[in-house]
Amino acid sequence: MGICSASTFSAANSPHYLWIGENFMCGIVGYTGKQNAVPVLMQGLHRLEYRGYDSAGIALQQKKGLGIHKRAGKINVLESSLPKRIKGNTGIGHTRWATHGEPSDTNSHPHNNNDGTLAVIHNGIIENASQLRARLEAHGVSFKSETDSEVLVHLIASTEAASLIERVRIALTDVEGTYGLAVIDAAHPGVIVVARNGSPVVLGIGDKEMLFASDTSALVRHTQQVVYLSDGEIAELTPGAYRVITLDASPSQKKTTTIDWSAETYDKGDYSHFTHKEIHEQPESVLRALRGRLDNKFQTAHLGGLNLQPRELLGFRRIKVLGCGSAYIAGVLGARTIEQLARVPCDAEPASEFRYRNPVIESDTLYLAVSQSGETFDTLAAVQEIQRKGGRVLGIVNVVGSSIARACEGGIYVHAGPEIAVVSTKTFVSTFLAFVLLSLHLGRMKDLSVAEGKNVLAALNLIPQQIHSILDAEPEIERVAKKYAVFNNAYFVGRNLGLAVAMEGALKLKEISYIHAEAYPASELKHGPLALVTPETPTVFVLPDDELIDKNISSIEEIRTRKGPVLAITHPPREGTQQLFELVDDTVIVPKSHPILDPILMLIPLQLLAYHIGLARACDVDQPRNLAKSVTVE
């Protein structure tokens, strides 16, 4: 997950402009048909709000031309400002997340040209915006905003061609960067042109109506038949049809895909927050991740989507995992699991760093690209870099038909279901389960015994029930959370697999509650972090009852000597571990599983802890400040 770069443009007798890479993780939606487009657009924007929520806007084709309404702030700010009887059968909408500059009405989308006949919405960043702007200004074009996106509408307006799709195509041949964009023109009623390069665009096929969006969540209430655009494709939508061409004007034939999820899946139901709902959905999402994949005959996992024969898999001497954010941390956990079960050297690295260090791509290394959305720009760019150098890449993703899923030669869908909250919960657990299944699959091909394979399968079958038991203990976790909500700093520590759990727990806490939280190996406390341990700095200790428990108890004693509060996530007490329960301030006890699967059960309380601490601190747990769900540009 990268950060949009900012560049400046200045010229003689011109003001200083800050180019705002503002379309970092924006949502776009559009409709053309017989309905009033406004309710469709507003409903779609609410579905997409997790992709950006600092400004929003819509543009409509109306009898007197284009009507544009946009406001800084969340979508309800725009909604409350709309005229009561606003109508139009064709329209586009945008919700924005800015990386630079303060959101404003002017910088919000849609952007229009000088005579108000064209409107454009854009998700991405135009890398040569400065040059294009200078060229357009030299021809008398006047700019209103500080965004790179406004360049697009003026560029299209200055292009001459018979059709709107051809004007867009010609204009885009001059554009460098990423975009998921849509254009409407007052002179072409009922027509929307959309284009994609690096940012997702999905077409929705309805009954004498067409839609598009950056995510299927905005489409499912109207249709389950969708078409995914590929990079370099442009589509023309009219109420009864669509056609797709490429940037070189060649026609492109597309296949229709059916969405598996209903509109109700994207609702909060009886829960106050999507985060809470998605934490409680984990027993079911785990069952989906396992369904059809457990092979009791050979005590292994069946993974047909890998598209690799056993001989090919055995030929890989090393595995490299790439991801960003929680996907990277799931990769860290997965890499250690692969090494333990399959005995194949494996490590994880942030995808955003990997592609910038001119990596050595080896033919005997299998690369795994991990992404919840399947659209993470840095991870997709890493996939393309590996493939350019001849490497083999598999994907571990949640969204069927996503860019990374289509770019990879095979992989594993995690089947967690739609995740609307910005923070990852159920997708993290399901992603780790995919690694466990892959580790089991590889291990049984190598040195893992039938007996140990049977042990892992038996433990996997118990996981949904064990998660239920932890969720049933939520009132006690909530009580502990309120106690720790008063602190502004926290450490999370663990060893081995517990370290990756600590990393994810720290990330969840900082995302949801804005508490500064850092994760460290327990063995590293004495090498620096102990200097910051005080009565005001609690430590959350991920503490499985394993062969390292005595060493971990020693680390707790080091913290307690400095009067640091300790919350332990641990297993039920037994003879020999009573000292632990006397040392710590609070404990959350989870069921014991196979050591490989203990991280799942130890993570669930950390998700609930972060959620309830966020509530206690009056934070927006579903849409944390400065964050958005899907990072689709650099």
Sequence and secondary structure as in RCSB ss.txt:
>XXXX:A:sequence
MGICSASTFSAANSPHYLWIGENFMCGIVGYTGKQNAVPVLMQGLHRLEYRGYDSAGIALQQKKGLGIHKRAGKI
NVLESSLPKRIKGNTGIGHTRWATHGEPSDTNSHPHNNNDGTLAVIHNGIIENASQLRARLEAHGVSFKSETDSE
VLVHLIASTEAASLIERVRIALTDVEGTYGLAVIDAAHPGVIVVARNGSPVVLGIGDKEMLFASDTSALVRHTQQ
VVYLSDGEIAELTPGAYRVITLDASPSQKKTTTIDWSAETYDKGDYSHFTHKEIHEQPESVLRALRGRLDNKFQT
AHLGGLNLQPRELLGFRRIKVLGCGSAYIAGVLGARTIEQLARVPCDAEPASEFRYRNPVIESDTLYLAVSQSGE
TFDTLAAVQEIQRKGGRVLGIVNVVGSSIARACEGGIYVHAGPEIAVVSTKTFVSTFLAFVLLSLHLGRMKDLSV
AEGKNVLAALNLIPQQIHSILDAEPEIERVAKKYAVFNNAYFVGRNLGLAVAMEGALKLKEISYIHAEAYPASEL
KHGPLALVTPETPTVFVLPDDELIDKNISSIEEIRTRKGPVLAITHPPREGTQQLFELVDDTVIVPKSHPILDPI
LMLIPLQLLAYHIGLARACDVDQPRNLAKSVTVE
>XXXX:A:secstr
       EE  TT   EE B  BTT EEEEEESSS HHHHHHHHHHHTGGG  SEEEEEEEETTEEEEEEEES H
HHHHHHS TT   SEEEEEEEB SSS   TTTSS EE TTS EEEEEEEEETTHHHHHHHHHHTT    SSBSTH
HHHHHHHT   SSHHHHHHHHHTT  EEEEEEEEETTSTT EEEEEEBS  EEEE SS EEEESSGGGTTTT SE
EEE  TTEEEEEETTEEEEEETTS B     EE    GGGGS TT S HHHHHHHTHHHHHHHHHTTTEETTTTE
E  GGG   HHHHHT  EEEEEE THHHHHHHHHHHHHHHHH   EEEEEHHHHTTS     TTEEEEEEESSS 
 HHHHHHHHHHHHTT EEEEEESSTT HHHHHSSSEEE       SSS SHHHHHHHHHHHHHHHHHHHHTT  H
HHHHHHHHHHHHHHHHHHHHHHTHHHHHHHHHHHTT SEEEEEESTHHHHHHHHHHHHHHHHH  EEEEEEGGGG
GGTGGGG  TT  EEEEE SSTTHHHHHHHHHHHHHTT  EEEEE    TT HHHHHH SEEEE     TTTHHH
HHHHHHHHHHHHHHHHTT  SSS TT  S     
